[in-house]
Amino acid sequence: MDELEQRIGARIRLERESRGWSLTDLAERSGVSRAMVHKIERGESSPTATVLARLSGAFSLSMSTLIARAETRGGRLLRRAEQPVWTDPTTGYVRRHISPQSDLPLDLVHIDLPAGANIAMPASAYTFARQLIWVLEGSLIFLEGAERHEMGEGDCLKLGPPADCEFRNESGKPCRYAVVLLSGR
């Protein structure tokens, strides 16, 4: 595991302990097994994007906020080389946190979704933030509950009420998109 994944595990533990939750409490709130939470916190396992979304949702945080809190660098300028990058170990989904830490209620994230990859996100990951998805390159299928959005380069979607979602790249080419998260932090 890389250094960011180690910090994410430590951050999950800190978030859990700061709320006075046991491993069992977090497991019940997130739907992630107690054993998996324990392995992630100890740096023995890399969480998938779906697991990370469930854990952050249990804390009422976006995945972006959780990863930003794991990354301790500050300042108004966040250079590309310093932006936290996390890769889903199962799908190869690459998530780059672009926006610097600030008191603004906004996070900007760049995603590379490999050809044929699917990422499911539970509704709990969306209950506290408003989001926009902007396709930068390629095509993206976004399932929002029962609604299917077929998006191409330049298309931008405002998410509706929280629902279980899935990001799909059904094409043979990589898809790149940005997610803008607005929260009431």
N, CA and C of each residue as an Amber inpcrd file, in Angstrom:
protein
   555
   0.8420000  -1.1860000   0.0000000   0.0000000   0.0000000   0.0000000
   0.8740000   1.2320000   0.0000000   0.3980000   2.2880000  -0.6710000
   1.1930000   3.5060000  -0.7100000   0.9080000   4.3840000   0.5120000
   1.6660000   5.4650000   0.5910000   1.5790000   6.3490000   1.7590000
   0.1850000   6.9610000   1.9330000  -0.4650000   7.3530000   0.8320000
  -1.8050000   7.9370000   0.9470000  -2.7970000   6.9090000   1.5010000
  -2.7150000   5.6750000   1.0480000  -3.6210000   4.6550000   1.5660000
  -3.3960000   4.4240000   3.0590000  -2.1560000   4.4780000   3.5060000
  -1.8510000   4.3600000   4.9340000  -2.4980000   5.5150000   5.7020000
  -2.3840000   6.7350000   5.1490000  -2.9800000   7.9100000   5.8110000
  -4.5000000   7.8440000   5.8040000  -5.0800000   7.2970000   4.7170000
  -6.5380000   7.1470000   4.6660000  -6.9960000   6.1960000   5.7720000
  -6.2950000   5.0810000   5.9400000  -6.6290000   4.1390000   7.0090000
  -6.5360000   4.7820000   8.3770000  -5.4680000   5.5530000   8.5920000
  -5.2940000   6.2470000   9.8700000  -6.4020000   7.2880000  10.0630000
  -6.8000000   7.9540000   8.9690000  -7.8460000   8.9790000   9.0610000
  -9.1950000   8.3410000   9.4000000  -9.4730000   7.1860000   8.8150000
 -10.7270000   6.4840000   9.1140000 -10.7690000   6.1430000  10.5990000
  -9.6600000   5.6720000  11.1150000  -9.5970000   5.3460000  12.5470000
  -9.8120000   6.6050000  13.3890000  -9.1730000   7.6990000  13.0080000
  -9.3220000   8.9590000  13.7450000 -10.7710000   9.4500000  13.7060000
 -11.3900000   9.3950000  12.5360000 -12.7930000   9.8180000  12.4120000
 -13.6910000   8.9450000  13.3030000 -13.4340000   7.6420000  13.2860000
 -14.2320000   6.7140000  14.0990000 -14.0510000   6.9960000  15.5830000
 -12.7980000   7.0980000  16.0070000 -12.5150000   7.3050000  17.4270000
 -12.9890000   8.6700000  17.9100000 -12.9070000   9.6920000  17.0630000
 -13.3480000  11.0280000  17.4760000 -14.8590000  11.0740000  17.7180000
 -15.5830000  10.1350000  17.1470000 -17.0320000  10.0400000  17.3570000
 -17.3720000   9.0870000  18.5070000 -16.3440000   8.4490000  19.0670000
 -16.5620000   7.4930000  20.1410000 -17.1560000   6.1850000  19.6570000
 -16.9470000   5.8530000  18.3730000 -17.5100000   4.6450000  17.8000000
 -16.5260000   3.4870000  17.9280000 -17.0540000   2.3150000  18.1500000
 -16.2500000   1.0930000  18.1010000 -16.1530000   0.6480000  16.6380000
 -15.3230000  -0.3500000  16.3910000 -15.2600000  -0.9330000  15.0410000
 -16.6300000  -1.4640000  14.6390000 -17.3290000  -2.0680000  15.5870000
 -18.6570000  -2.6150000  15.3230000 -19.6420000  -1.5050000  14.9550000
 -19.5580000  -0.3580000  15.6560000 -20.4380000   0.7770000  15.3450000
 -20.2420000   1.2270000  13.9020000 -18.9750000   1.4110000  13.5000000
 -18.7060000   1.8570000  12.1360000 -19.1490000   0.8020000  11.1280000
 -18.9180000  -0.4520000  11.4290000 -19.3400000  -1.5230000  10.5240000
 -20.8610000  -1.4910000  10.3140000 -21.6120000  -1.3230000  11.3920000
 -23.0720000  -1.2890000  11.2870000 -23.5570000  -0.0580000  10.5320000
 -22.9310000   1.0860000  10.7620000 -23.3510000   2.3290000  10.1120000
 -22.9900000   2.3610000   8.6260000 -21.9120000   1.6730000   8.2500000
 -21.4210000   1.7340000   6.8730000 -21.8200000   0.5330000   6.0230000
 -22.1390000  -0.5810000   6.6620000 -22.4000000  -1.7940000   5.9030000
 -21.1250000  -2.4880000   5.4390000 -19.9870000  -2.0950000   6.0180000
 -18.6960000  -2.7170000   5.7250000 -18.3680000  -3.6160000   6.9120000
 -17.8850000  -4.8140000   6.6440000 -17.6340000  -5.7450000   7.7490000
 -16.6190000  -5.1840000   8.7410000 -16.7900000  -5.5800000   9.9830000
 -15.8830000  -5.1470000  11.0540000 -14.4510000  -5.5550000  10.7270000
 -14.2770000  -6.7680000  10.2260000 -12.9340000  -7.2630000   9.8760000
 -12.2940000  -6.3950000   8.7940000 -13.0790000  -5.9910000   7.7880000
 -12.5260000  -5.1600000   6.7090000 -12.1700000  -3.7740000   7.2430000
 -13.0180000  -3.1790000   8.0700000 -12.7040000  -1.8680000   8.6560000
 -11.3880000  -1.9670000   9.4310000 -11.2490000  -3.0180000  10.2230000
 -10.0310000  -3.2170000  11.0210000  -8.7950000  -3.3240000  10.1150000
  -8.8930000  -4.0930000   9.0370000  -7.7710000  -4.2550000   8.1020000
  -7.4060000  -2.9300000   7.4240000  -8.4120000  -2.1550000   7.0450000
  -8.1610000  -0.8650000   6.3920000  -7.4730000   0.0850000   7.3650000
  -7.9970000   0.1720000   8.5840000  -7.4010000   1.0680000   9.5810000
  -5.9560000   0.6940000   9.8860000  -5.6360000  -0.5780000   9.8970000
  -4.2770000  -1.0380000  10.2010000  -3.3610000  -1.0120000   8.9860000
  -3.8960000  -0.6320000   7.8090000  -3.0860000  -0.5930000   6.6090000
  -2.8080000  -1.9630000   6.0220000  -3.6470000  -2.9420000   6.3450000
  -3.4590000  -4.3020000   5.8440000  -4.2670000  -4.5680000   4.5840000
  -5.1590000  -3.6560000   4.2200000  -5.9970000  -3.8270000   3.0390000
  -6.3110000  -2.4730000   2.4290000  -6.3700000  -2.4160000   1.1030000
  -6.7520000  -1.1990000   0.3900000  -8.2530000  -1.2320000   0.1480000
  -8.9740000  -0.1760000   0.5400000 -10.4160000  -0.1730000   0.2970000
 -10.7210000   0.0670000  -1.1750000 -11.8030000  -0.5300000  -1.6500000
 -12.2870000  -0.2090000  -2.9930000 -12.9980000   1.1370000  -2.9210000
 -13.3240000   1.7010000  -4.0810000 -14.0450000   2.9810000  -4.1130000
 -15.3940000   2.8490000  -3.4180000 -16.0920000   1.7400000  -3.6220000
 -17.3960000   1.5380000  -3.0070000 -17.2780000   1.4630000  -1.4910000
 -16.2890000   0.7420000  -0.9970000 -16.0800000   0.6360000   0.4590000
 -15.7210000   2.0000000   1.0340000 -14.8410000   2.7340000   0.3640000
 -14.4550000   4.0640000   0.8320000 -15.6640000   5.0020000   0.8550000
 -16.5360000   4.9000000  -0.1470000 -17.7520000   5.7240000  -0.1730000
 -18.6820000   5.3690000   0.9850000 -18.7940000   4.0830000   1.2960000
 -19.6500000   3.6650000   2.4190000 -19.1000000   4.1680000   3.7520000
 -17.7860000   4.0710000   3.9220000 -17.1760000   4.5400000   5.1700000
 -17.3170000   6.0540000   5.3050000 -17.0180000   6.7880000   4.2420000
 -17.1340000   8.2540000   4.3280000 -18.5830000   8.6650000   4.5410000
 -19.5240000   7.9580000   3.8990000 -20.9390000   8.2520000   4.0910000
 -21.3840000   8.0330000   5.5280000 -20.8360000   7.0070000   6.1770000
 -21.1660000   6.7560000   7.5890000 -20.7340000   7.9240000   8.4670000
 -19.6630000   8.6080000   8.0740000 -19.1780000   9.7740000   8.8230000
 -19.8630000  11.0760000   8.3890000 -20.7920000  10.9920000   7.4300000
 -21.4280000  12.1670000   6.8160000 -20.3840000  13.0650000   6.1540000
 -19.4220000  12.4190000   5.5070000 -18.3800000  13.1160000   4.7560000
 -18.4050000  12.6120000   3.3240000 -17.9800000  13.4530000   2.3980000
 -17.7750000  12.9670000   1.0420000 -16.4470000  12.2200000   1.0000000
 -16.2830000  11.3820000   0.0110000 -15.0170000  10.6950000  -0.1750000
 -13.8990000  11.7380000  -0.3340000 -14.2190000  12.8290000  -1.0220000
 -13.2390000  13.9030000  -1.2320000 -12.7760000  14.4950000   0.0860000
 -13.7110000  14.7570000   0.9760000 -13.3610000  15.3520000   2.2640000
 -12.5260000  14.3790000   3.0940000 -12.9110000  13.1070000   3.0990000
 -12.1550000  12.1130000   3.8500000 -10.7150000  12.0320000   3.3420000
 -10.5470000  11.9800000   2.0360000  -9.1950000  11.9010000   1.4690000
  -8.4460000  13.2030000   1.7080000  -9.1140000  14.3430000   1.5850000
  -8.4540000  15.6290000   1.8470000  -7.9850000  15.7140000   3.2940000
  -8.7810000  15.1990000   4.2210000  -8.3780000  15.2120000   5.6310000
  -7.1880000  14.2910000   5.8780000  -7.0690000  13.2450000   5.0750000
  -5.9270000  12.3340000   5.2080000  -4.6500000  12.9890000   4.6800000
  -4.8110000  13.9090000   3.7540000  -3.6790000  14.6160000   3.1660000
  -3.4670000  15.8930000   3.9700000  -2.3460000  16.0570000   4.6330000
  -2.1570000  17.1440000   5.5930000  -1.5960000  18.4350000   5.0030000
  -1.2490000  18.4300000   3.7460000  -0.6710000  19.6440000   3.1610000
  -1.7010000  20.7660000   3.1090000  -1.2440000  21.9830000   3.3620000
  -2.1290000  23.1380000   3.3230000  -1.6670000  24.1300000   2.2760000
  -2.2190000  25.3180000   2.3310000  -1.8560000  26.3760000   1.3950000
  -2.9230000  26.5710000   0.3400000  -2.8710000  27.7290000  -0.3090000
  -3.8780000  28.0700000  -1.3040000  -3.6070000  27.4440000  -2.6650000
  -2.3490000  27.0840000  -2.9330000  -1.9820000  26.4830000  -4.2110000
  -1.6540000  25.0090000  -3.9980000  -2.3550000  24.1620000  -4.6920000
  -2.0870000  22.7320000  -4.6150000  -1.5810000  22.2910000  -5.9820000
  -0.2850000  22.1280000  -6.0860000   0.3300000  21.7440000  -7.3580000
  -0.0100000  20.3020000  -7.7010000  -0.0430000  20.0120000  -8.9860000
  -0.4110000  18.6740000  -9.4620000   0.3970000  17.5820000  -8.7590000
   1.6810000  17.7930000  -8.6060000   2.5440000  16.7840000  -7.9930000
   2.1970000  16.5350000  -6.5250000   1.4900000  17.4780000  -5.8880000
   1.1260000  17.3500000  -4.4740000  -0.3280000  16.9270000  -4.2680000
  -1.0880000  16.8160000  -5.3460000  -2.4990000  16.4510000  -5.2280000
  -2.6270000  14.9750000  -4.8470000  -3.4430000  14.6850000  -3.8300000
  -3.6100000  13.2910000  -3.4390000  -4.2560000  12.4780000  -4.5610000
  -3.6440000  11.3630000  -4.8850000  -4.1560000  10.4590000  -5.9160000
  -4.4100000   9.1100000  -5.2650000  -5.5960000   8.5890000  -5.4990000
  -5.9630000   7.2960000  -4.9510000  -6.4640000   6.4140000  -6.0910000
  -6.0250000   5.1670000  -6.1140000  -6.4250000   4.2230000  -7.1520000
  -7.1990000   3.0720000  -6.5230000  -8.3700000   2.7880000  -7.0850000
  -9.1610000   1.6540000  -6.6340000  -8.4060000   0.3790000  -7.0040000
  -8.1110000  -0.4750000  -6.0240000  -7.3080000  -1.6590000  -6.3110000
  -8.0100000  -2.6900000  -7.1900000  -9.3190000  -2.6210000  -7.2900000
 -10.0650000  -3.6070000  -8.0590000 -10.2620000  -3.1900000  -9.5100000
 -10.6380000  -1.9300000  -9.7390000 -11.0250000  -1.4940000 -11.0890000
  -9.9780000  -0.6510000 -11.8070000  -9.0280000  -0.0790000 -11.0680000
  -8.0700000   0.8330000 -11.6810000  -8.5890000   2.2660000 -11.7760000
  -9.7650000   2.5160000 -11.2100000 -10.3420000   3.8720000 -11.1280000
  -9.3350000   4.7500000 -10.3930000  -8.9910000   5.9050000 -10.9870000
  -8.0020000   6.8000000 -10.3820000  -8.6890000   8.1110000 -10.0270000
  -8.5610000   8.5110000  -8.7810000  -9.2190000   9.6990000  -8.2460000
  -8.1660000  10.6800000  -7.7660000  -8.1610000  11.8810000  -8.3460000
  -7.2040000  12.9290000  -7.9760000  -7.9620000  14.0850000  -7.3400000
  -7.6110000  14.4100000  -6.1020000  -8.2380000  15.5450000  -5.4110000
  -7.5010000  16.8040000  -5.8570000  -8.1900000  17.6850000  -6.5600000
  -7.5530000  18.8410000  -7.1890000  -7.5800000  20.0950000  -6.3240000
  -8.6540000  20.3080000  -5.5890000  -8.8120000  21.5740000  -4.8660000
  -7.9780000  21.6040000  -3.5840000  -7.3470000  22.7640000  -3.2910000
  -6.5920000  22.9070000  -2.0400000  -7.5310000  22.8590000  -0.8370000
  -6.9800000  22.5020000   0.3210000  -7.7740000  22.5560000   1.5490000
  -8.1500000  24.0050000   1.8090000  -9.4150000  24.2230000   2.1280000
  -9.8680000  25.5850000   2.4020000 -11.1750000  25.5270000   3.1710000
 -11.6620000  26.7080000   3.5470000 -12.9490000  26.7670000   4.2230000
 -14.0960000  26.9120000   3.2310000 -13.7960000  26.8520000   1.9330000
 -14.8530000  26.8870000   0.9280000 -15.6470000  25.5840000   0.9620000
 -16.9430000  25.6540000   0.7310000 -17.7470000  24.4230000   0.7470000
 -17.6980000  23.7000000  -0.6020000 -16.5050000  23.6090000  -1.1950000
 -16.3630000  23.0410000  -2.5250000 -15.1440000  22.1300000  -2.5830000
 -15.3130000  20.9860000  -3.2340000 -14.2030000  20.0900000  -3.5450000
 -14.2670000  19.7930000  -5.0290000 -13.0990000  19.7540000  -5.6590000
 -12.9980000  19.4500000  -7.0760000 -12.1450000  18.1950000  -7.2230000
 -12.6910000  17.2120000  -7.9510000 -12.0450000  15.9110000  -8.0850000
 -11.9760000  15.5350000  -9.5640000 -10.8430000  14.9680000  -9.9750000
 -10.6510000  14.4880000 -11.3390000 -10.6140000  12.9630000 -11.2920000
 -11.3930000  12.3210000 -12.1690000 -11.4920000  10.8690000 -12.1780000
 -11.0640000  10.3240000 -13.5430000 -10.2750000   9.2470000 -13.5180000
  -9.9920000   8.4480000 -14.7120000 -10.6790000   7.1100000 -14.4930000
 -11.6380000   6.7980000 -15.3530000 -12.3840000   5.5430000 -15.2600000
 -11.9910000   4.6760000 -16.4570000 -11.2790000   3.5710000 -16.2050000
 -10.8170000   2.7270000 -17.3080000 -11.9620000   2.1590000 -18.1420000
 -11.6550000   1.7940000 -19.3640000 -12.6370000   1.1490000 -20.2440000
 -13.2060000  -0.0820000 -19.5570000 -14.5230000  -0.2100000 -19.6000000
 -15.2010000  -1.3750000 -19.0390000 -15.3870000  -1.3600000 -17.5310000
 -14.9090000  -0.3320000 -16.8390000 -14.9890000  -0.2900000 -15.3710000
 -16.3490000   0.2270000 -14.9040000 -16.7780000  -0.2800000 -13.7480000
 -18.0080000   0.1560000 -13.0850000 -17.6900000   0.4460000 -11.6290000
 -18.1860000   1.5690000 -11.1150000 -18.0100000   1.9320000  -9.7120000
 -19.3780000   2.2330000  -9.1320000 -19.7840000   1.4590000  -8.1310000
 -21.0610000   1.6820000  -7.4520000 -20.8330000   2.5380000  -6.2200000
 -21.7210000   3.4830000  -5.9900000 -21.6550000   4.3640000  -4.8230000
 -23.0010000   4.3500000  -4.1200000 -23.0100000   4.1360000  -2.8090000
 -24.2850000   4.1100000  -2.0790000 -24.8640000   5.5180000  -1.9090000
 -26.1610000   5.5700000  -1.7030000 -26.8350000   6.8610000  -1.5000000
 -26.2340000   7.6310000  -0.3300000 -25.7280000   6.9230000   0.6820000
 -25.1570000   7.5980000   1.8600000 -23.9760000   8.4960000   1.5000000
 -23.3360000   8.2510000   0.3720000 -22.2110000   9.0850000  -0.0580000
 -22.6850000  10.4220000  -0.6090000 -23.9970000  10.5770000  -0.8230000
 -24.5300000  11.7910000  -1.4510000 -25.5160000  12.5570000  -0.5880000
 -25.7590000  12.1280000   0.6360000 -26.8280000  12.7220000   1.4350000
 -26.5030000  14.1160000   1.9520000 -25.2600000  14.5160000   1.9670000
 -24.8540000  15.7670000   2.5960000 -24.1960000  16.7300000   1.6220000
 -24.1920000  16.4040000   0.3440000 -23.5120000  17.2650000  -0.6280000
 -24.3090000  17.3200000  -1.9270000 -24.1700000  18.4320000  -2.6070000
 -24.7060000  18.5590000  -3.9580000 -23.5340000  18.3600000  -4.9040000
 -23.7900000  17.7140000  -6.0580000 -22.6930000  17.3810000  -6.9530000
 -23.0340000  17.6510000  -8.4030000 -21.9740000  17.9570000  -9.1470000
 -22.0320000  18.0520000 -10.5950000 -21.0140000  17.0680000 -11.1530000
 -21.3590000  16.4240000 -12.2570000 -20.4210000  15.5550000 -12.9660000
 -20.2210000  16.1630000 -14.3450000 -18.9670000  16.4060000 -14.7140000
 -18.6220000  17.0270000 -15.9900000 -17.6830000  16.0830000 -16.7350000
 -18.1360000  15.5560000 -17.8690000 -17.3170000  14.6320000 -18.6580000
 -16.3030000  15.4410000 -19.4630000 -15.0330000  15.1450000 -19.2470000
 -13.9480000  15.8580000 -19.9150000 -13.4940000  15.1460000 -21.1920000
 -13.5510000  13.8060000 -21.1550000 -13.0940000  13.0120000 -22.3000000
 -13.7660000  11.6470000 -22.2590000 -14.1920000  11.1680000 -23.4120000
 -14.8100000   9.8550000 -23.4880000 -16.3000000   9.9050000 -23.2100000
 -16.8410000   8.7630000 -22.7970000 -18.2710000   8.7010000 -22.5010000
 -18.4780000   8.0120000 -21.1560000 -19.5560000   8.4080000 -20.4950000
 -19.8720000   7.9120000 -19.1690000 -21.3480000   7.5750000 -19.0930000
 -21.6550000   6.4260000 -18.5370000 -23.0350000   6.0790000 -18.2020000
 -23.1390000   6.2740000 -16.6900000 -24.0870000   7.0930000 -16.2740000
 -24.2790000   7.3360000 -14.8470000 -25.6760000   6.8830000 -14.4830000
 -25.7540000   5.8680000 -13.6220000 -27.0360000   5.3690000 -13.1330000
 -27.3060000   6.0220000 -11.7940000 -28.4170000   6.7140000 -11.7250000
 -28.8270000   7.4410000 -10.5220000 -30.1670000   6.8570000 -10.0940000
 -30.1070000   5.8710000  -9.1810000 -31.3200000   5.1270000  -8.8710000
 -31.7450000   4.3790000 -10.1200000 -32.9830000   4.5700000 -10.5530000
 -33.4980000   3.8990000 -11.7520000 -33.2500000   4.7120000 -13.0260000
 -32.7130000   5.9190000 -12.8830000 -32.5000000   6.7930000 -14.0400000
 -31.1140000   6.5720000 -14.6510000 -31.0640000   6.4700000 -15.9760000
 -29.8130000   6.2580000 -16.7060000 -29.4780000   7.5240000 -17.4910000
 -28.2770000   8.0500000 -17.2610000 -27.7970000   9.2300000 -17.9810000
 -26.6350000   8.7980000 -18.8690000 -26.7570000   8.9860000 -20.1760000
 -25.6750000   8.6970000 -21.1100000 -25.0090000  10.0290000 -21.4230000
 -23.7420000  10.1450000 -21.0410000 -23.0480000  11.4230000 -21.1310000
 -21.8250000  11.3140000 -22.0300000 -21.5920000  12.3700000 -22.8040000
 -20.4250000  12.4570000 -23.6760000 -19.5650000  13.6370000 -23.2890000
 -18.4670000  13.7780000 -23.9940000 -17.5080000  14.8430000 -23.7280000
 -18.1920000  16.2080000 -23.6680000 -17.9510000  16.9430000 -22.5860000
 -18.5100000  18.2730000 -22.3930000 -19.8360000  18.2930000 -21.6630000
 -20.5070000  17.1540000 -21.5430000 -21.7970000  17.1040000 -20.8480000
 -21.5910000  17.2800000 -19.3450000 -22.5500000  17.9480000 -18.7080000
 -22.4850000  18.1900000 -17.2640000 -23.8520000  17.8670000 -16.6630000
 -23.8500000  17.1120000 -15.5730000 -25.0780000  16.6670000 -14.9200000
 -25.0890000  17.1130000 -13.4700000 -26.2020000  17.7030000 -13.0400000
 -26.4260000  17.9970000 -11.6310000 -27.1590000  16.7990000 -11.0420000
 -26.5990000  16.2110000  -9.9850000 -27.2360000  15.0500000  -9.3700000
 -28.5140000  15.4630000  -8.6660000 -29.4830000  14.5530000  -8.6860000
 -30.7520000  14.7620000  -8.0090000 -30.6590000  14.3370000  -6.5550000
 -31.8000000  14.0300000  -5.9450000 -31.8080000  13.5910000  -4.5430000
 -30.9410000  12.3400000  -4.3680000 -30.4080000  12.1290000  -3.1680000
 -29.5350000  10.9820000  -2.9360000 -30.1830000   9.6600000  -3.3580000
 -29.4130000   8.8760000  -4.0990000 -29.8430000   7.5590000  -4.5570000
 -28.5880000   6.7170000  -4.7510000 -28.7390000   5.4020000  -4.7010000
 -27.6100000   4.5480000  -5.0530000 -27.2470000   4.8570000  -6.5010000
 -25.9550000   4.9950000  -6.7680000 -25.4870000   5.3960000  -8.0880000
 -24.4200000   4.4410000  -8.5970000 -24.2160000   4.4830000  -9.9010000
 -23.1440000   3.7000000 -10.5030000 -22.5470000   4.4870000 -11.6660000
 -21.2290000   4.5610000 -11.6740000 -20.4880000   5.1590000 -12.7680000
 -20.0290000   4.0110000 -13.6580000 -20.3720000   4.0590000 -14.9540000
 -20.0040000   2.9800000 -15.8710000 -19.2960000   3.5450000 -17.0920000
 -18.2250000   2.8750000 -17.4620000 -17.5720000   3.1620000 -18.7310000
 -17.7870000   1.9400000 -19.6010000 -18.8150000   1.9840000 -20.4300000
 -19.1560000   0.8500000 -21.2790000 -18.4190000   0.8850000 -22.6040000
 -17.5570000   1.8830000 -22.7880000 -16.8200000   2.0120000 -24.0420000
 -15.4900000   1.2580000 -23.9600000 -14.7860000   1.2540000 -25.0540000
 -13.4720000   0.6240000 -25.1080000 -12.3400000   1.6040000 -24.8510000
 -12.6880000   2.8340000 -24.4600000 -11.6810000   3.8760000 -24.2240000
 -11.8240000   4.4230000 -22.8080000 -10.7380000   4.9620000 -22.2380000
 -10.8410000   5.5720000 -20.9000000 -11.8130000   6.7540000 -20.9040000
 -12.3990000   7.0140000 -19.7580000 -13.2680000   8.1730000 -19.5540000
 -12.6400000   9.0370000 -18.4710000 -12.6230000  10.3310000 -18.7100000
 -12.1380000  11.2740000 -17.7070000 -13.2740000  12.2400000 -17.4050000
 -13.5120000  12.4390000 -16.1100000 -14.5590000  13.3770000 -15.7310000
 -14.1730000  14.0860000 -14.4400000 -14.8290000  15.2010000 -14.2060000
 -14.6120000  15.9740000 -12.9710000 -15.8990000  15.9110000 -12.1590000
 -15.7200000  15.8720000 -10.8630000 -16.8490000  15.9430000  -9.9310000
 -16.6470000  17.1850000  -9.0840000 -17.6680000  18.0180000  -9.0300000
 -17.6650000  19.2060000  -8.1910000 -18.6380000  18.9250000  -7.0620000
 -18.1360000  18.9790000  -5.8180000 -18.9590000  18.7020000  -4.6500000
 -19.1500000  19.9940000  -3.8650000 -20.3840000  20.3250000  -3.5910000
 -20.7290000  21.4730000  -2.7760000 -21.3470000  20.9430000  -1.4910000
 -20.7960000  21.3230000  -0.3650000 -21.3220000  20.8180000   0.9120000
 -21.5260000  21.9690000   1.8760000 -22.1480000  21.6380000   2.9720000
 -22.4080000  22.6350000   4.0070000 -21.4110000  22.5300000   5.1430000
 -20.1740000  22.1070000   4.8600000 -19.1550000  21.9360000   5.8940000
 -19.0330000  23.1310000   6.7770000
